[in-house]
Amino acid sequence: MSFFANLFLLFLVIQFGSNNGSEQTLNLINSNYFNPKLPPRTLSSNKKFEGSSDLVNLRYHMGPVLSSPINIYLIWYGKWTPSQQLLIKDFLLSVSTFNHRAAPSPSVAEWWSTVSLYTDQTGANISRSVLIAGEYSDRKYSQGTHLTRLSIQDVIAEAVKSKPFTVDHKKGIYLVLTSVDVTMQDFCRAVCGFHYFTFASKVGYTLPYAWVGNSGKQCPEVCAYPFAVPGYMGGNGPGALKSPNGDIGVDGMISVIGHELAELSSNPLVNAWYAGEDPVAPTEIGDLCEGLYGTGGGGGYMGQVMKDRDGRTYNLNGRRGRKYLVQWIWNPILKACAGPNAMD
């Protein structure tokens, strides 16, 4: 239950105060740094001040976090190309790629280090070990091409029954990824992804899970922004930015997957880390930093990001030479949004 804030926030509303990142500096060689301005705040009355430590009341509610090595069980729903699957898997495996030769700074693993600052009531941190423990392809659309929040649990139940997946209720999280031709309740209108936990009546166990959809054809201007822009923007924005891997739907998914994994790890049963008093619609560690990708973000800017020689936009490096553009995460020590590409 994390991504219920309208994802139009990615390009309609970012009202940050001062944002301090890590002290890590960047290698400026072969990169062009820029800070694109997002469209003006016209269609939202949201008044969150995400960058202000005085106004963000993020609290721990005594529930568990994912402190054991995290096993991800991937469910590919619909039709996926091998290159799309490899791109997403490389991102997930980059979380635990600590070797700077394998993934130079600023890296996905360094980005996850902010997530790993969160602890449970015993003082155990969220694990920095993330593995892909299993995969299942539901190519026959077992639940049809239109899904609901509830039928996602049927997808997981089918995977557990058919794979069969290990029912890993101690270390496992289940990540359902739907292909570009699958619609989802509230997709594009209110969400690009969400997380929750399965009901025993549906799956037989309580298992943390997340769903993220490929918006490449349905609403790239919403869920794959800034790699696609809405027509109404006119001359009020930077124009669409070039995606780091040439697939705007999957490149857009990567940031949403990062967002959901961060929140699923810090709030797997919706009773751990979140702001606000309503666990049904919590504001979590990813929600607090929606639309912020680098230093100087806020007031309509996404922050300082990079372009490579081919003009591809990114802020993180992954394994096997991959590049990604992933939103920042709320740092509980700095009490601000942070990422490894911070320049201050």
C-alpha positions in Angstrom: 0.0 0.0 0.0 2.7 2.5 -0.9 2.2 4.2 -4.2 -1.3 5.5 -3.7 -0.1 9.1 -4.1 -1.0 10.2 -7.7 2.1 9.7 -9.9 1.3 13.0 -11.6 3.4 14.3 -8.7 6.4 13.2 -10.8 5.8 16.1 -13.1 3.2 18.3 -11.5 4.2 18.9 -8.0 7.6 18.8 -6.3 7.8 21.4 -3.5 11.0 20.6 -1.6 12.9 22.7 0.9 16.6 22.3 1.4 17.8 18.8 0.4 21.2 17.6 1.5 22.6 14.4 0.0 25.6 12.3 0.9 29.1 13.8 0.9 30.1 11.6 -2.0 31.4 13.5 -5.0 31.0 12.6 -8.7 33.4 11.8 -11.5 32.7 14.6 -13.9 34.5 13.0 -16.9 32.5 12.2 -20.0 29.2 13.4 -18.5 27.1 16.5 -19.1 25.3 17.7 -15.9 22.0 19.5 -16.1 19.0 20.1 -13.9 15.8 20.0 -16.0 12.8 22.0 -14.9 9.5 20.2 -14.4 6.2 21.7 -15.6 4.6 24.4 -13.4 2.4 23.4 -10.5 -1.1 23.8 -12.0 -3.3 20.7 -11.4 -2.6 19.8 -7.8 -3.3 21.2 -4.4 -0.8 19.0 -2.7 1.1 20.9 0.0 3.8 18.4 1.1 7.1 19.9 2.0 9.2 16.8 1.4 12.6 18.3 1.9 11.9 20.0 5.3 12.9 18.0 8.3 10.6 20.1 10.5 7.5 19.1 8.6 8.1 15.5 7.8 6.9 13.2 10.6 8.3 9.9 9.6 7.9 7.4 12.5 8.6 3.8 13.3 5.5 1.8 14.2 7.3 -1.2 15.7 6.7 -3.6 12.8 9.3 -5.7 11.0 11.7 -4.6 8.2 13.4 -6.9 5.8 16.6 -7.4 7.8 17.4 -10.9 6.5 18.9 -11.4 3.1 16.1 -10.5 0.7 15.0 -13.1 -1.8 13.1 -11.7 -4.7 10.7 -13.9 -6.6 9.9 -12.4 -10.0 6.6 -13.0 -11.7 6.6 -12.0 -15.3 2.9 -11.5 -16.2 2.2 -11.3 -20.0 4.7 -11.1 -22.8 8.2 -9.9 -22.1 11.3 -9.9 -24.3 14.5 -11.4 -22.9 16.2 -7.9 -23.2 13.5 -6.3 -21.0 13.8 -9.0 -18.4 17.6 -8.8 -18.4 17.5 -5.0 -17.9 15.2 -5.3 -14.9 17.2 -8.2 -13.4 20.4 -6.3 -13.8 18.9 -3.5 -11.8 17.8 -5.8 -9.0 21.2 -7.5 -8.9 23.0 -4.2 -8.9 21.6 -3.5 -5.4 24.2 -6.0 -4.0 27.0 -5.1 -6.5 29.4 -3.4 -4.2 32.5 -3.6 -6.4 33.2 -0.2 -7.8 34.8 -1.7 -10.9 31.6 -3.7 -11.6 29.4 -0.7 -10.9 31.2 2.7 -10.6 30.0 5.4 -8.2 27.3 6.7 -8.1 25.9 3.2 -8.0 22.7 1.4 -7.4 24.3 -0.3 -4.3 25.2 3.1 -2.9 21.6 4.3 -3.5 20.3 1.2 -1.6 22.6 2.1 1.3 20.1 4.8 2.2 17.4 2.2 2.4 19.6 0.0 4.6 19.8 2.7 7.2 16.3 1.8 8.4 16.1 -0.6 11.4 13.6 -2.7 13.3 13.0 -2.6 17.0 16.0 -4.9 17.6 18.3 -2.4 15.8 18.7 -4.7 12.8 19.2 -2.9 9.5 17.4 -3.6 6.2 19.6 -6.1 4.4 22.0 -5.0 1.7 21.9 -8.6 0.2 19.3 -8.8 -2.5 19.0 -12.0 -4.6 16.7 -13.2 -7.4 15.6 -16.4 -5.8 13.1 -17.5 -8.5 11.2 -16.6 -11.6 7.9 -17.5 -13.1 6.4 -16.5 -16.4 2.6 -16.2 -16.7 2.6 -15.9 -20.5 -1.0 -17.1 -20.8 -2.5 -14.2 -18.7 -4.0 -16.6 -16.1 -6.1 -13.8 -14.7 -6.9 -12.0 -17.9 -5.4 -8.7 -19.3 -7.2 -6.5 -16.8 -6.2 -6.9 -13.2 -7.3 -5.5 -9.9 -5.6 -5.0 -6.6 -7.2 -8.2 -5.4 -6.6 -10.3 -8.6 -2.9 -9.6 -8.3 -3.0 -12.0 -5.3 -4.5 -14.6 -7.6 -1.5 -14.1 -9.9 0.8 -14.8 -7.0 -1.2 -17.8 -5.9 -1.0 -19.2 -9.4 2.8 -18.7 -9.5 3.2 -20.3 -6.1 1.1 -23.3 -7.3 2.5 -23.7 -10.7 6.2 -23.0 -10.4 6.1 -24.1 -7.7 7.7 -21.1 -6.0 9.1 -21.6 -2.6 6.7 -20.1 -0.1 9.4 -17.9 1.5 7.5 -16.0 4.3 10.7 -15.1 6.2 13.0 -13.7 3.5 10.9 -13.6 0.4 9.2 -10.8 -1.5 7.1 -11.3 -4.6 7.5 -8.8 -7.4 4.7 -8.9 -10.1 5.6 -7.2 -13.3 2.9 -6.8 -15.9 3.6 -6.3 -19.6 2.7 -3.3 -21.7 -0.7 -4.8 -22.8 -2.0 -5.4 -19.3 -4.2 -2.9 -17.6 -4.5 -2.5 -13.8 -7.1 -1.0 -11.5 -6.1 2.7 -11.1 -3.0 2.3 -13.3 -2.0 5.6 -14.9 -4.8 7.4 -13.2 -3.6 7.0 -9.6 -0.7 4.6 -9.4 2.3 3.3 -11.4 3.0 0.6 -8.7 2.0 -0.4 -5.2 3.0 -2.9 -2.5 1.1 -4.8 0.2 0.9 -8.3 1.5 -1.1 -11.4 0.5 -4.1 -12.7 2.3 -4.0 -16.2 3.7 -7.4 -16.8 2.2 -6.0 -16.1 -1.3 -2.5 -17.5 -1.3 -2.3 -19.5 1.9 0.4 -17.3 3.5 1.1 -13.7 4.3 3.7 -12.7 1.8 5.0 -9.2 1.1 4.6 -8.3 -2.6 4.8 -5.4 -5.0 3.3 -4.8 -8.4 4.7 -2.5 -11.2 3.3 -2.1 -14.7 4.9 -1.3 -18.0 3.5 2.0 -19.0 5.3 2.2 -22.4 2.0 2.4 -24.4 -0.7 3.2 -21.9 0.7 6.3 -20.1 4.4 6.9 -20.6 3.9 10.6 -20.0 2.7 9.7 -16.4 4.6 6.6 -15.3 7.7 6.9 -17.5 8.2 10.6 -17.1 10.6 12.3 -17.9 11.2 9.9 -20.8 7.9 11.0 -22.2 6.0 14.2 -21.6 2.3 15.2 -21.7 1.1 17.2 -24.6 -0.2 20.0 -22.5 3.3 20.9 -21.3 4.0 22.9 -24.5 7.2 24.9 -23.9 7.0 24.7 -20.1 9.4 21.8 -19.6 12.7 20.4 -20.9 11.0 18.1 -23.3 11.3 14.3 -23.1 14.7 13.1 -21.9 16.5 10.3 -23.6 16.1 7.1 -21.5 19.3 5.3 -20.4 18.6 2.0 -22.0 16.4 2.9 -25.0 13.1 1.4 -23.6 11.0 4.2 -22.1 8.5 1.8 -20.6 11.0 -0.4 -18.8 13.3 2.5 -18.0 10.3 4.2 -16.4 9.5 1.0 -14.5 13.0 0.9 -13.0 12.5 4.0 -10.8 9.0 2.7 -9.7 10.5 -0.7 -8.9 13.2 1.0 -6.8 10.6 3.1 -5.1 8.4 0.0 -4.3 11.3 -2.2 -3.1 12.5 0.6 -0.8 9.1 0.9 0.8 8.4 -2.8 0.8 11.7 -3.4 2.7 11.0 -0.7 5.2 7.3 -1.3 5.6 6.5 -4.9 4.5 3.4 -5.4 6.6 2.3 -1.7 6.6 3.2 -1.3 10.3 6.8 -0.2 10.3 8.2 3.1 8.7 5.8 5.7 7.4 4.6 9.2 8.0 1.0 10.1 8.8 -1.5 8.4 11.0 -3.3 6.3 8.5 -1.7 2.9 7.7 -4.2 2.4 4.9 -2.7 5.3 2.9 0.8 5.8 4.5 3.4 8.3 3.2 6.5 6.2 3.0 10.2 6.6 2.4 9.8 6.7 -1.4 6.7 8.9 -1.4 8.6 11.6 0.4 11.0 12.0 -2.5 8.9 11.5 -5.6 10.3 13.4 -8.5 13.7 14.2 -7.0 16.7 12.7 -8.7 19.6 14.9 -7.7 21.1 17.9 -6.0 19.2 21.1 -6.6 15.8 19.4 -6.9 12.7 21.1 -5.8 10.7 24.1 -6.8 9.9 22.3 -10.0 13.3 20.9 -10.7 14.2 17.1 -10.7 17.7 17.9 -9.6 21.2 17.5 -11.0 21.5 14.4 -13.2 23.8 13.2 -15.9 24.0 12.7 -19.6 26.4 10.3 -21.3 28.0 10.8 -24.7 24.9 9.5 -26.4 22.6 11.9 -24.5 21.1 9.3 -22.3 19.9 10.6 -18.9 20.8 8.8 -15.7 21.9 9.2 -12.1 23.1 5.7 -11.1 25.4 3.1 -12.5 24.6 -0.6 -12.3 26.3 -3.9 -13.1 27.5 -4.7 -16.6 27.7 -1.1 -17.6 24.0 -0.4 -17.1 22.8 3.1 -16.3 19.5 4.0 -14.5 17.5 7.1 -13.5 16.1 6.3 -10.1 14.4 8.7 -7.6 16.0 9.5 -4.3 15.0 8.1 -0.9 14.3 9.7 2.4 17.4 9.5 4.6 16.4 9.1 8.3 19.7 10.5 9.6 20.0 13.5 7.3 16.2 14.0 7.6 16.2 14.8 3.9 16.0 13.1 0.5 19.4 11.7 -0.5 21.2 9.8 -3.2 24.8 8.9 -4.1 24.9 11.4 -7.0 24.5 14.3 -4.5 26.9 17.1 -5.3 26.9 18.8 -1.9 
